[in-house]
Amino acid sequence: MPIKPAKIDSVIDGDTLKIQKGHRILPVRCRFIDCPEPDSKWGMRAKEFLEKAIADREVSMEEWGRDRYGRILADWYREGEQGRENLQVAIVDAALT
């Protein structure tokens, strides 16, 4: 699937974003990542990490279908100093899964 720009509306937790697609706001789950829920200490850290990781950066995603809750499953990328960076790798490197 092609990698497309994503307009971020908000960060739900360490592995779920809301994006604006046309006039709709849709939840997008990060494929292969399962961070703790935000009501735990590590869950809040994961959410804060993701917020900082995408702040003031272009974000794109590659859609892979839907999960059992109807959320879009996608690989996420951010543009950095050395080109496109996979956000799943950044989350795992930060030990937040």
Contact map, one row per residue, 1 for C-alpha under 8 A:
1110000000000000000000000000000000000000000000000000000000000111000000000000000000000000000000000
1111000000000000000000000000000000000000000000000000000000000110000000000000000000000000000000000
1111100000000000000000000000000000000000000000000000000000011110000000000000000000000000000000000
0111110000000000000000000000000000000000000000000000000000011100000000000000000000000000000000000
0011111000000000000000000000000000000000000000000000000001111000000000000000000000000000000000000
0001111100000000001110000000000000000000000000000000000001111000000000000000000000000000000000000
0000111110000000001110000000000000000000000000000000000000100000000000000000000000000000000000000
0000011111100000111100000000000000000000000000000000000000100000000000000000000000000000000000000
0000001111100000111100001000000000000000000000000000000000000000000000000000000000000000000000000
0000000111110000111000000000000000000000000000000000000000000000000000000000000000000000000000000
0000000111111101110000000000000000000000000000100110000000000000000000000000000000000000000000000
0000000001111111110000000000000000000000000000100000000000000000000000000000000000000000000000000
0000000000111111100000000000000000101100001101100100000000000000000000000000000000000000000000000
0000000000111111000000000000000000111100001111111100000000000000000000000000000000000000000000010
0000000000011111100000000000110011100000000001100000000000000000000000000000000000000000000000000
0000000000111111110000000011110000000000000000000000000000000000000000000000000000000000000000000
0000000111111011111000000011100000000000000000000000000000000000000000000000000000000000000000000
0000000111110001111100001111000000000000000000000000000000000000000000000000000000000000000000000
0000011111000000111110001111000000000000000000000000000000000000000000000000000000000000000000000
0000011110000000011111111100000000000000000000000000000000000000000000000000000000000000000000000
0000011000000000001111111100000000000000000000000000000000000000000000000000000000000000000000000
0000000000000000000111110000000000000000000000000000000000000000000000000000000000000000000000000
0000000000000000000111111000000000000000000000000000000000000000000000000000000000000000000000000
0000000000000000000111111100000000000000000000000000000000000000000000000000000000000000000000000
0000000010000000011110111110000000000000000000000000000000000000000000000000000000000000000000000
0000000000000000011110011111000000000000000000000000000000000000000000110000000000000000000000000
0000000000000001111000001111100000000000000000000000000000000000000000110000000000000000000000000
0000000000000001111000000111110000000000000000000000000000000000000000111100000000000000000000000
0000000000000011100000000011111000000000000000000000000000000000000000111100000000000000000000000
0000000000000011000000000001111110000000000000000000000000000000000000001111000000000001000000000
0000000000000000000000000000111110000000000000000000000000000000000000001110000000000001000000000
0000000000000000000000000000011111000000000000000000000000000000000000000000000000000001000000000
0000000000000010000000000000011111100000000000000000000000000000000000000000000000000001000000001
0000000000000010000000000000000111110000000000000000000000000000000000000000000000000000000000001
0000000000001110000000000000000011111000001001000000000000000000000000000000000000000000000000011
0000000000000100000000000000000001111101011001000000000000000000000000000000000000000000000000011
0000000000001100000000000000000000111111011100000000000000000000000000000000000000000000000000000
0000000000001100000000000000000000011111111111100000000000000000000000000000000000000000000000000
0000000000000000000000000000000000001111101100000000000000000000000000000000000000000000000000000
0000000000000000000000000000000000011111111100000000000000000000000000000000000000000000000000000
0000000000000000000000000000000000000111111110000000000000000000000000000000000000000000000000000
0000000000000000000000000000000000011101111111000000000000000000000000000000000000000000000000010
0000000000001100000000000000000000111111111111100000000000000000000000000000000000000000000000010
0000000000001100000000000000000000001111111111110000000000000000000000000000000000000000000000000
0000000000000100000000000000000000000100111111111000000000000000000000000000000000000000000000010
0000000000001110000000000000000000110100011111111100000000000000000000000000000000000000001000011
0000000000111110000000000000000000000100001111111110000000000000000000000000000000000000000000000
0000000000000100000000000000000000000000000111111111000000000000000000000000000000000000000000000
0000000000000100000000000000000000000000000011111111100000000000000000000000000000000000001000000
0000000000101100000000000000000000000000000001111111110000000000000000000000000000000000001000000
0000000000100000000000000000000000000000000000111111111000000000000000000000000000000000000000000
0000000000000000000000000000000000000000000000011111111000000000000000000000000000000000000000000
0000000000000000000000000000000000000000000000001111111010000000000000000000000000000000000000000
0000000000000000000000000000000000000000000000000111111111100000000000000000010000000000000000000
0000000000000000000000000000000000000000000000000011111110000000000000000000000000000000000000000
0000000000000000000000000000000000000000000000000000011111000000000000000000000000000000000000000
0000000000000000000000000000000000000000000000000000111111100000000000000000011100000000000000000
0000110000000000000000000000000000000000000000000000010111110000000000000000011000000000000000000
0000111100000000000000000000000000000000000000000000010011111000000000000001111000000000000000000
0011110000000000000000000000000000000000000000000000000001111100000000000001110000000000000000000
0011110000000000000000000000000000000000000000000000000000111110000000000111100000000000000000000
1111000000000000000000000000000000000000000000000000000000011111000000000111000000000000000000000
1110000000000000000000000000000000000000000000000000000000001111100000011110000000000000000000000
1000000000000000000000000000000000000000000000000000000000000111110000011110000000000000000000000
0000000000000000000000000000000000000000000000000000000000000011111000011100000000000000000000000
0000000000000000000000000000000000000000000000000000000000000001111111111000000000000000000000000
0000000000000000000000000000000000000000000000000000000000000000111111111000000000000000000000000
0000000000000000000000000000000000000000000000000000000000000000011111100000000000000000000000000
0000000000000000000000000000000000000000000000000000000000000000011111100000000000000000000000000
0000000000000000000000000000000000000000000000000000000000000000011111110000000000000000000000000
0000000000000000000000000111100000000000000000000000000000000000011111111000000000000000000000000
0000000000000000000000000111100000000000000000000000000000000011111001111100000000000000000000000
0000000000000000000000000001111000000000000000000000000000000011111000111110000000000000000000000
0000000000000000000000000001111000000000000000000000000000001111100000011111000000000000000000000
0000000000000000000000000000011000000000000000000000000000001111000000001111100000000111000000000
0000000000000000000000000000010000000000000000000000000000111100000000000111110000000111000000000
0000000000000000000000000000000000000000000000000000000000111000000000000011111000011110000000000
0000000000000000000000000000000000000000000000000000010011110000000000000001111100011110000000000
0000000000000000000000000000000000000000000000000000000011100000000000000000111111111000000000000
0000000000000000000000000000000000000000000000000000000010000000000000000000011111111000000000000
0000000000000000000000000000000000000000000000000000000000000000000000000000001111100000000000000
0000000000000000000000000000000000000000000000000000000000000000000000000000001111111000000000000
0000000000000000000000000000000000000000000000000000000000000000000000000000001111111000000000000
0000000000000000000000000000000000000000000000000000000000000000000000000000111101111100000000000
0000000000000000000000000000000000000000000000000000000000000000000000000000111101111110010000000
0000000000000000000000000000000000000000000000000000000000000000000000000011110000011111110000000
0000000000000000000000000000000000000000000000000000000000000000000000000011110000001111111000000
0000000000000000000000000000011110000000000000000000000000000000000000000011000000000111111100000
0000000000000000000000000000000000000000000000000000000000000000000000000000000000000111111110000
0000000000000000000000000000000000000000000000000000000000000000000000000000000000001111111111000
0000000000000000000000000000000000000000000001001100000000000000000000000000000000000011111111111
0000000000000000000000000000000000000000000000000000000000000000000000000000000000000001111111111
0000000000000000000000000000000000000000000000000000000000000000000000000000000000000000111111110
0000000000000000000000000000000000000000000000000000000000000000000000000000000000000000011111110
0000000000000000000000000000000000000000000000000000000000000000000000000000000000000000001111111
0000000000000100000000000000000000110000011011000000000000000000000000000000000000000000001111111
0000000000000000000000000000000011110000000001000000000000000000000000000000000000000000001100111
